[in-house]
């Protein structure tokens, strides 16, 4: 399950982990956001990832840490501190390497050995102004080497590849992007490939879907890996979910539950799939018309949607 801070205090985080324990969650995915942890050069605030790692350990859950984003002082020249600016690539990759190394030094001794480098780098949303395979490949390579200096046996994943939607030039299809990561050598240095195969409003294996690279297209992504001799590596589904509410392409709360359970059943039939991590635990806000705020299996007040009830029921049944 993916969790986000959003100002949650320690009591709220404990409650979230109690709910996840009832769902029999085994993996927790958390952002270790450089722009938040080191917003001022040399001054670190690890409070949120510390709380998540500590609670995960207490509940016997494994942690997938997503190392990503760039503080204002480390960006090339992107003004301001809005979301897009934080998603800009770092100017000096040695500073990026230092942060990755420092992060591993803090959390590897506490049991964190799985790392996802950046988020959806094949999309303009997370690699502005447009995706660049070689830029990302270098960023991945640098971070992977820095983490392995600390933890040689770490599992390091290519950042979760998002689908290509309708908007022209906004995303590179996951299969094309991964093919080019093999061409520049980055994919061969990874221990697995992360994917975000959203399919909403369609169910995971429903056809047609409005995107390229949705759940039903995962075998095509796997085929790229096999062509390059990486049959032993897994595809980790590090985000999958469906938004409720009344925004564009939203689904009903019952259909959200159906989609999550269908994804689990299908993933279990593919022996090349690693962990399936849902996006996300708690809604991001109260606006039912904002797609991004409504992926939670819990409402903002932590009351359950049918998806949460279904996950708890499947864990106990």
N, C-alpha and C positions, 0 to 999 in steps of 0.2 A: 504494500500500500504506500502511495506517495503522501507525505505530510508536508505542510508548510507552516511557517511561523505565524505570520499575520498578528503579531503582538500577543500571542498566547503566553500565559504565565505558566509556572510550574504545575499548578493545580489543574489547569486545563489540559496540559500535555499529559499528566498522569491519567486523567479521565479518558483522553483519546487512546492512550495505550491500553487501558482496561477494555475499551470497546474492541480494539484490534485483537486483543487476546481472546475475547469471546468469539471473534471471527476466525480464530486459529491462523492469524497472519504470521507468516514465517520470515518475510522480508519487509523491511521498511526502507523506503527511498527518500533521502533528504538532500536538499541543496546545501552545499557549502559554498556560499556566494561570496566571492572575493570582495565584491563591492560593498558588502555589508560587514564582513569580518574585519577588513582592513580599509575602512573608508578613509582613514588618515594614515599616511605612510608610517609603518613601524608601530602602529597602535592597533592591537587586536582585540576583538570582542567575539569570543567563542561561546557565548552563553547559550544561544539557541542550539547549535549542533551538539554542544556538551549535554544539554538536557535530553535531546533525542537519543544520543548514543548511550547515555546512562540508563534511560528507561528501556531501550531495546535490550540492553544487557540484562536488566532485571527481569524482563519478560521472556528471555531466551530467544529473541528475534535477531536475525542477521541484518546488517546495515549495508545498503548500497549508497555510497556517497557520490553526489554529482558535483564535480569541481567546475565552476563556471563563472563568467561575467567579470567585469573589469571596473575597478574604482576609478573615479574621475582623474586622479593624479597619474594613473597608468595608461590612459587612453592616448591615441595619437593627437587628435585635435577636436574631438566631438564635444561641442559645448553643452553645458547644462548637466543635470543629473536625472534625466527622465529614463523611462524603461528602455527605450531604444539606445540611448547613450550607454547605459550599463551593459548592453549586449554587444557593444563594439569590441573588436579584438584588442588585446593589449599591444602597445607599441613596442615595448622591450620584452622579448621573450625570456630573457634571463630573470626578470622580475616575476614573470608568470611561473617559471620553473621554481623560483625560490618559494613562492606561495604553495605550489603543489607539494614541494618537499616538506615544508613546514607543516602542512596539513597532515601528510602521511606520518611525520614524526609524532604528531599529537595523537592520532587516532589508530594507527596500526597497533601500538601496544595495548589499545583498549578493544581490540578485536575487529577493527574495520579493515578488511582485506579486499574489498570489491569497490571499484572506482569506475564511474562513467565520466568521460571527459567532454564537457560542454553539453549543450542541449539543442537538438534539432539544427545542426549546422548546415543542413541542406536547404534551409528556409531563410528567406529574407528577414522574417520576423526575429530570428535568433542569430543571424549573421548579416547585419546590415552593412552597406546598402544592398548587397546581393551575395549569394553564396559563392565561395571561392574554395575549390577543393584543395588546392595546393597550400593556401593560407591555413586552412583547418588541418591539413595533414601535418604541417610543420608544428602547429600548436599542439596537436595530439602527441606527436613524437617527443617533443620537449617535455610535456607533462608526464608521459609514460616513463621516460628515462629517469626523471626526478623522483617519481614515486618508487620505482624499482631500486633506486639507490638505497632507499630506506627499507623496503619490503620486497625482496627479490621474487617472492612467490605470489605477489598480488595478482588479482584478476582485474584486467584493465579493458574496458569496453569502448569501442567507437561510440560517440555520443548518439543518443536515440534519434534515428532518422524518421522524420515526419512524412506523412503522405504529401503528394502533390494535388492541390485542389484546383479550382477552376481559374484562378487568377493567373494571367500570363506572366511568366518570368519570376514569379514569387517563390517558387520552389523547384528544386531539381528532383525528379523521381528517385526514390531510394535505390532502385537497382542501378540506375545510371551513376549515381553518386558513389555507391560502393564500388562499382567497376573502376571508377577513376581513383578511388582510394587504394585499390590494389595496384593500379598503374604507377602511383607515386610512392608505393611502399608502406604507407601508413597502416593499411588493413592487415598486412602480414605481421605487424608488430603488436596487434591487438590480440587479446585472449578470447574475444567474442564480439559480436555486433549487437548493439541495442537498437530496437525498433519501436516506433509509436504508431501502430497500425489502426488508427481510428477508422471507424466505418459509419458512424452515425450520420443520418437517422436510420440507416440500414443495420440489420443484424450482422454479426461478424462475417458469416459466409454467404450472405445474401448477394444476389446478382440481379441487376447491375448496382454499382456503387458510384457515388459522385466523385470519388478520388482515385488516384493511382497510388498504390502502396498501402491500401487498406488491409484488413485482416486476411481476406481471401487471397491477397497477393503475396503473402509471406513465403509460399513455396518458390516463387520467382526470385525472391531475395536469397533464399537458401541455395538456389541453383547457381547464383553468382559465386557464393562461397565454395561450392563443390567444384566449379570450373577452375578455381584457383587452388585446389588441393586442401581446403580448410574444412573437410568433413568432420574433423574431431572437435571443432569449435561450435558453440551454440549461438542461436539467436535468442537474446534476452528481450522479452517484451516488457520494457521498463515504463511504458505508459499505455493503458487502454481504458477507455471509459466512454460515457455518453452523457451529454448535458440534459438536465431536466429544465423546468421553467417554460418560458414562452418565447425564447429567442430564436433566431434562425436555426433551422435543422434540429431543434430540441426534440426530445422524446418524452413520453409520459414516464412517471416514476416506476410504473410496473414494467414498461419496456426497457428501462435502464437495467432493472434487475435481470430481465431475460437476457439482455446482451452480455452482461458480465458473466452469468453462469454458462451461456453458450460458448463464450471465449475460453472459459476454463475447460470445458469438455473437449473442445477442438484442440486446444494446446496440448492436452494430455495424450492425444492420438499422434502427435508429431514428436518423435524421439529426439529431434534436433532442436527443440525449444527448451530454453532454460527457464528461469523463474518468470512467472506472469505477475506483473505488478500493476495494480489498478491505479487510475488517476480519477479521483483522489479521495482522501478520507472526508474532508469537511468542505462545504461550499465556501467560495471565496468572498461572498458578500450577499447583500439582501436583494439585489436587482435581478428579478426573474427574467428580464429581457436581455441580460448580458450573458452570452453563452459561457464566457470564461469563468463566471462566478457560480456556475451551477453543476459542476462535475461531481461534487461530493456525494458520497453515499450517506452522509449525515448532513442535515441542515446546519446553518450557521450556529444555531443554539445547541448543537450536538444531538438533536432528536433524530431518530433513524428514518431514512427513506426505506421503501420496500427492499431495495438492494442490500442495505445493511441487515435487515431482518433475514433476507434469504441467505446471506453469507453466514450469519450466526446459526441459522437453522441447519445449513449444510455441514457446519463444523460440529454440531451436536448430534446430527443424525447419522 
